[in-house]
């Protein structure tokens, strides 16, 4: 038997309304039994309390059939399922029904099952749905023992039990469950220890040959990061056939080329259309979000249509963020940039201990004279400790090679000095520019390699409203294609975080007031762009293009 869970034709399946679960060599008797139990459960909070047979979509039954029909000689062949489905498609209710089904088909005495929600409120809802399904059926009510104060449901026959919990590293570790359902992984992933805890939960399943892990989630309201980005990427690879794993990927997202802003396409990612939700009911909310702002529209689309956010656009954001993706295709490394550079300028931007230190190089490409941008960021251990909310993102950026965590200060200045030296040695350095008030110890470090105000290689770049010309230049070059950047997630994040604030006389760019969003590498890029607008033509120490402060 082969258990290939890839769904390579998923786009065609969505368009034709077919199942996203591929044909598998299931134990048909076990699959039918589990589906029958699932179908017999009743919705507790709907008039008439209809059975899941009428209320659930076939897509939910397909998951139940595959999950419980994949146990062969006591070994589960599909160990995991990753389900990406928009809000209002009965995720929490279906999750409760699946876990009750697991309790009823389970043969292991005293087996433990977990339903883990991201918040206490969602945990209460999931537990209420499960209890309501039991109370709606007199036979089930006699078979289960409900302990509301513990959020625990026990099946009297096998003494197996289901616990419903909110995500907490202290609560969910140290268990050996036979089955786990994670509700809204994208929210759970925001917890600082989410990757470690999910890893421990997986480890607890190893001793259970029939154990399973189900993740049911919508898209993230921010660019996917941390463990959610990793889980989503893995599911996509399995779906597309580039990775083999005992995982069932069921991903309701738009195929490439489909216009997500066209309501006639929304049914593709709304599998419960006509039941818990209808496309028609989504339209007024869509119109309201579109009228509110671009940022609200994108947030709405991420939750109701599973549209993945690349650059987190803000209603008061920097205009260039909207066109950031047009700049993809630039050099992915500093070496690549220098190989193609005629002349280069460097921008620096460093803040407090909880900030990133931004380093950016803009080079003018030989022959084409197109601008190329490469940027990097550094952070100290103190910065990591002060911004725990950003930990997952920083880990992603570090894995991408775009963020360096220095061992300690002044390790960041040593890194800056070394990389400015690389550009200097390449013979194409025109200037290094930074905020005169924020350059700090970099002055002494760069002086050691001959980059100083005396050699006219280190200059102060005007900030505030006087830097807007550089920002607007970058905007135009993104639109007309004359600036290409590395396409890093780091810079995309920073571009989305930039906020434009009106002053009494002009506009200026600042970071989001929340403190979550950093923009230091973007500001370093603007500093480099400011210098490049001077059109420097002489590289190296002979350059006379010093910028007056």
N, C-alpha and C positions, 0 to 999 in steps of 0.2 A: 504494500500500500504506500502511496505517496501522499504527503501532506503539504503540498505547495499552496500557501495561502495568498500568493500574489494575485492581484486583480489588474492586469496590465491594460485591459480595455475599459477601465473604470469610467472614463469620459463618455464613451458610447453607451455604457450601461445607465449612466445618469440621464442621458438624453432620451433613452428609450424606456426609462422607468423600470429597468431590471434591477435585480438584487446586486449589492456590492459584495456579497459573500460568494466566493467561487465554489464550483462543484468540488466536493470533498468526499472521501470514502468513509462516511459516517456510519456509526452503529444506528441503523434506522429505527430499531425498536426503542433504544434509549432516547433518541432524538424525539420520537413521537410521544413518548411518555412525558418527557420534560415539557414539550410544547403543550401537551394536554393540560398539565398542571398549571402552566403559565396562563393559558387561555381561560381556565376556570376561575382564576382570581378576579375579584370585583373591584372596580374603582370606588373608593369609599366616599369621595367628596363630589360626586356627580349625581344629579337627580336620576333616580331609578337604579343607581349602582350597577351600570352595565358591566358585563364580563370583559376581560381583556381580549377575548376572542373578537368582540365587536369594536372595542375601543383602541386596541393596539394596532399599529401598522405591521405589515408583513416584514418590514425591515427589522423590527424588534424580534419577531419570531425566528427570523433567519439567524440572528445572533444566538438566541436560546438553543436552537437546533444544533448549530455548529459547536457551541460550547459544551453542551451536555451529551452530544453524540460523538464526541471525540475521545472518549475513554476506551482504550483497548487493553484488555487483560490487566485492568487496574491502573494503567498508565495513561494520563491525559496527554494527548498529542498536541492540542492547542492549549498552551499554558497561559496565554495572555490574550486580551482583546483591547484594542485602542479604538474608541468610538468618538469621533469628532462630529458633533451635531449642534445646530444653533439652539438658542433658547426657545422655550415654549413648545418643544417637541417631545415633552413628557419624559425628560431624562431622569429626574428624581423618582417619579412614580415607577417608571420601567425598572430603575435600579432596585427599588424596594421589592418589586415583583420577582426579579431575577434572583435576588438573595433568598426570598421565601422558597422559590422553586429549588434552589440549591439545598436548603434545609430538608426539603421533602424527598429529594432523590438521593441524598447522601446516605451512605452505608456505614460510615466510620462512627463508632460510638464516641460521644462527647466531643465531636469535632467542633472547632471554633470558626465562625465566620465573622468578618468585619465589614461594615459599611462605614466608610470614613468620608465625612463631609468637610468642606473648607471652613465653615463657621458653625457656631452653636445653633443659629437660626435654621440653617439648612439641615443640620443633623436632626433637629426637632421635627422638621417637615418630613424628612425621610422616615423617621421612626413612626410618626403619626400615620403616614401612608401604609406602612407595613402592618401596624396594629389595626388600622381601619379595614384592611383587606381580610384580616383574620376575623374580626368582629362581624364582618358582613356575611360570613359563612358559618353556620352552626357547627358543621363537622370540623372545620379548621379550629374553631374556638375551643373545641374539646381536646384537640390534639396539641395545642400550644399553651405554654405558660408565659404570660407577659409580666415583666417586672418594670413598670414605667419609671420608677426612681433610678434604676440602673440602665435604662434603655437597653434592656436585654430581653430577647425572645427565645424560649427554649422549646424544642420539639420533644414531647414526652417520650416517644417511642425509642429514640436513639440517644436522648439527652444531649444532642447537638444543640448549639445555641448561636444566635446572631447578636452581636453587639453593634450598636450604632453610636459612633463617636465623632466629635469634631477633631480636626487635625491638631495634634499636639505631640511634639517629639517625646515628651515624658510619658504620654499615655499609650501611644501606639507601638512602642518598641518592646522587645522582650516576649513577643507572642509567637506561636507556631500555628498560624491559621490554616485552615483547609481551603479558604476562599476569601478574597478581598475585593471590594469594589471601592474605587476612589471616585468621588463625585467632584467635578470641576477641578481637574488637575492644574489648569492654568492659574487658579487662585492658590491652591495648595503650594504650587511651585514658588510663590513669593516668600514663603517662610525661609528664614536663613538656613535651616538644616534640612530642607526638603529632600535634596538629593541623597543625603546620608540616610534619612528615615525610610525613604522608598527603597533604598538598597537593602536596608535591614528587613523590611517587610518581604522583599523578594527572597532574602536569605532564609526567612522563617518558613517559606513555602517549600524549600528544597526537600525537607523530610516528609512531605506529603506528595506521593506520586500522582494523586489525582487533584492536587492543589491548582488554583487559578487566581489570576489577577485581572480585573477588568477596570479600565479607566474610561469614564464617560465625561466629556468636557466640551465646552465651546471654545472658540478662539480666544486669545488674550486681548485685552483692551490696549495693551502696549505691544511693541515688537516682541515676539516670543523670545524668552531668555531662560537661562538656567536649565533645570531638569525638564521643564515643559518643552523647551526648544529641542532638547535631546530626544525626548520621547516622541514628539511629533515627527522629527526627522527620521527616526528609526521606523516608525509606522509607515511613512511615505516610501522609504526604501523597500520595505517588505511588499507594500502594495505594488510598487513599480517593478518588482522582480530583481532588484539589484542587491538585495540582502535576503538570506534565508534564515528564518527564525520561527519558533513555534508561537507565532503571534498572528491574530486575526485583525487586520486593519479595516475599519469601516469609516471612511472619511468623506463626509458630505461637504465638499468645497468645489468651487467653480473650476471647470477645466480651463486651460489657457485659451484666451481669445474670446471668452464669453463675457459680455458686458453685465457686470453685477448691478449697475444702476438701472437696468431695464426690468421692471416688475414681471414681465412675461417669462423671465429666466429664473425667477426665485423658486419655482417649484422644484428645480433641480437639487436644491440644498434644503428643502423643507419636507422631509420624508413623512412627517405626520400631517401633511396638508389635508384638510378636510376632517380632521379629528380634533386634536388639542389646539390646533392653530389653522388659519387659512391665510393664503397669500393676500386676500382682500383686506384682512384685518391688519396686515403689516403696513399697508400703503399710507394711512394717515400718520402713523408714527414716523415713517420714512420722510414724508413731506415736512413734518415738524422738525425733524433733525436737520434736514437740508436747509430750512429757513433759519435755524439757530446759528449754525456755523459749519465750516468745513471739518473742524475737529470733532464736533458732535456727530456729524454725518458718518465720519470714519469709525467713531466709537460705536455708533448704532449698528453699522454694517458688520463690525467684528463680532458682535454678539448675536445678531439676528440672521446674518447671512454667511458667517464664518469667513469674512474677508480678512485676510491677514494684513496687519498694519506693518508697513515697512518703515516709513518716516512718520512719527507721531505728530501729525499736523495740528497746530493750535490756531484758534481764531485770531489771536493777536501775535501769531508767530512770524518769523522771518520769511519773506516771500520766496526766497530761494529754496526753502524746504520742499515746496510743492513740485519743484523741478529737479530735485536732487538726483533722482534715478536716471535722469538724462545724462549725467556726467560719468556714469559707469564706463569702464573700459580703460582706465588709466593704469599707471604702473603699480604693481602690487608690492614692490619693495623699493627701498632707497637705492639699491644697486641698479635696478632696472631704470629708475628715473635718471640717475647720473649717467648711465650709458647713452641716454637719448638727449641729454641736456646741453644746451648752448650756454645758458647762464641760469643761476639759481639764487633765490632769496629764501631766507629762513625766518620764520616767525616763532616767537616764544610767548607763552602765557602761563604764568603760575600764580596760584592763590594761596590760601591758608592751608593748614595741615589736613583739612577734610576735602580739599580740592584735588583735581588732577593737575599735573603739569603738562601743558600742551606743547608739542613740538611739531612744526609743519614746514614742509619744503615745497615751494612752487618753482618749477623750472620752465623755461621757455624751450620748447622742443626745436631741435635743429630742423631746418628746411620748412616745416609746417608753421613754426612760430606759435603753435598751440600751447596753451598752458597745461602743465601736468602738476597734480597735487598729490602729495603723500604725507600722511600725518601719523603721529604716534602719541601715546600718553604714558605718563609715569605716575605711580602712586606709592606712598609710603605705608608701612604697616599701620601707622597711626591713622592714616586716611581710611584704610580698610575698616579699622575698628570703629571709626566715627560714622561711617555710612553703611551700616549693615543692610539697609534696605536695598542697596545697589550691589550687594555681594554677588548675586547670581549673574548679573550683567557683567560685572568686572571679571568674573571667572570666564565667561564666554569671550570677552574681548582679549583676555590673556591667552586663551587657547587659540584664538584667531591670529595671534602674533602682533596685535595692535596695542597692547597694554603691557607694560613692564612693572612688576611689583618689586621695588628695590628693597634690599635687605635692611636699609635704614638710611637716615639722612647723614651726610649729603650725597648719598648714592645717586640721586636724581641728577645732581649737577655734574657728577662724573660721567654719567650716561650722555648728558647734553654735550659736554665738552668733547667726548669721543666722537659723537655723530656730526657735530659741527666740523670737527677735524676731518671727517671723511669727505665732506663736501669741499672743504678747503683744499685738501690734497688732490681732489679731482680737477682742480683748476677752474671751477666754474662758480665760485662763491662771489656774489656781488655784495650782499649785506646780510646782517642778522638784525632783526628788529623786534622790539618788545615794548610793553608799557613801561615808561620811564619810572613810574612809581612802584612797579611790581617786579622788577628784574632782580633785585636783591643780590644774593651771593653769586649769581651767574656772571656778574661783571668780573669778579676776581678769577673765577674758573676759566672763563674764555680768554682773559688776558694772558693766561699761561700759554696759549697757542697763537698769540698774536692777533686775536680778534678783540679790538677795543675801540673806544672813541678816537684815540690818537691815530690809529691806522685807518679810521673811517670805515671800518667793517662792522662796528656795533653802533646802532643808532636807536633813538627813541621814536616810537610811533605814536602819533596823537590818538587819543582814545575818545570814548563817548560819541558825541554827534559828529566829530571829525573823522571817525572811522567808518561812517555810513557810506562814504563814497566807495570804499573797498568792498563793503557788503553788496552794494548795488552793482558794482562791476562783476563780482562773482555771480550774482543773479543773472545778469545779461549773458555772461559766458556759458552758464549752464544751459540757458535757453537756446543760444545759437550754436552750441556744440564746440566752442573753442576752449573749453576747460574740461579736462578729464581727470577723474580722481580714482582712487583704488577700489571704491565700492565697499569699503569696510563697514561693518555694523556699528563700529565705534563712531565714525563720522556721521553716519545716518542718524544715530541716536542724538548726537550733539546738535545736528541741524534741526531736528524736531523739537529740541528743548529751547532753542533760541527764541526769545520773546522781544518784540519791538515795543518800546515805550515812548510815548510822545512827551517831549519837554515843552517849555514855553516858547522855544524858538525852532525846534527841529525834532528829529527822531533819533533814538539810540537803541542799541541791542543790549539785552541783559538776559541772564538765565531766569528760568521759571522761579517764582517766588517760593515754591515748596521746598527747594533745596535738593529734591530728588534728581532733577535733570541738570547735568553738567554740560558746559559748552567750551571748556578751556581749549581743547584741540581745534574747535571751530574758530575761536578768537585768535589763536595762533595762526590759523590759515588766513584770516583777514589781515593780520599784521604782515604776513608774507606777501599777500596780494597787494597791500598798500605800497610796499616797496617795488613790486613788479610793475605797478602802474607808472612808475617813473621811467620805464623802458630802459633799464641799464644795459649797456652794450659792452662794457669792459669788465671782465671777470677777474677775480683775484685781488691781491693787496693793492693793485694800482687803481682800483675803482674809486672814483671821486663822487659817487652818487649818494652822498650822505643826506639824510632827511633831517631838516631842522625840526627841533622839538617844539 
